[in-house]
């Protein structure tokens, strides 16, 4: 299917973060070239030790090197350096069908969304390894509980974005947790998004997954904690405040019972500990309330920045805009000619 006629006037960039994907990147680049003939295809090589850069060049892609290791660093570089109307991001391992990029871009245009996410079918059942499948179920459920039900597959690497999303996204993550940050950013600013269910393939033989179940799972969990602290500080600090308050009450009850019976406080260190824990709980609760106000202010500023970037126009709107501009220029020209004709007659 030739996708070019469907998106006239749109500057589309396909950005592919890669690390040791020499066995697959050539076919991936050729697939995207076929699906989106007019798109700019950029492969970001993240210190690969194989033939990733060579295979990408041979296939016709523009290769850019990012020396800092980690997908988050690559995405930050991609979004900063590439200028386009629409960005299509996918992995270079061949697990995503390049032809589905047409549907992702069409979803952005027709649904007026700023991010389209390719939801991987059955990824929580079989992600190539049972540990990855369990992790997907666990973290997707945890995300929905902490940040809302907007996304069902927060780790999908197949996405399409508008310039408005890309240029307003801070990208502070370092590794595979970058997709989680994208989801939180979209949810926090109430950015219009859409999910499309897509097939998800297996990696080819000889191209093992870069994911490490426990290491990357721990990093994602820490990212969740950091994002909760930054976006929902009242929840983050309130949880710790509640724990310290419960501990304080637990230590205080026996001391209070003894005081009621005897009028004495024989366990003074326990009473001091209980008092200190309650003071700490009050400080944490206060910090949560103050930081919650600051977080709301930051959201307002980020929302203003997001709205300052022009929205993606549909092809028919672009053509109508060009037609209106041409008509205005024609009317202006006719007005000038009429004025000149009047001045000659007067003279």
Secondary structure, DSSP 4 states (H G I P E B T S, - for coil): ---GGGGTT--EEEEEEESS-TTTHHHHHHHHHHHSTTSEEEEEE-S-SSSHHHHHHHTT-EEEE--S-SHHHHHHHHHHH---SEEEEEESSS-S-TTHHHHHHHHHHHHT-SEEEEEETTTTT-SSSHHHHHHHHHHHHHHHHHH-SS-S-TT---EEEEHHHHHH------STTHHHHHHHHHHHTT--EEEEEE---PPPTT------HHHHHHHHHHHHHHHHHHH-HHHHHHHHHHHHHHHHHHHHHHHHHHHHHHS----HHHHHHHHHHHHHHHHHHHHHHHHHHHHHHHHHHHHHHHHHSPPPPPHHHHHHHHHHHHHHHHHHHHHHHHHHHHHHHH-
